[in-house]
């Protein structure tokens, strides 16, 4: 299968929009939210036969989400100290 970069990237955009809905539904950074992230990002990679580009792209998206969740938790922890 020839990797269709345009199709994949359009699906990444759709996935990002869906993860925003999941964040609202489950609570950003919650265990349920991250379960959704892992499951659906894995499904997207599987759809593209775990092509190296797909794996790297979704890893980058995950790292961005993980970093944002960590920063949110740090801010939350700082507020609780007061």
Secondary structure, DSSP 8 states (H G I E B T S, - for coil): ----HHHHHHHHHHHHHHHHHHHHHH-TTSHHHHHHHHHHHHHHHHHTTT-HHHHHHHHHHHHHHHHHHHHHHHHHHHHHT-
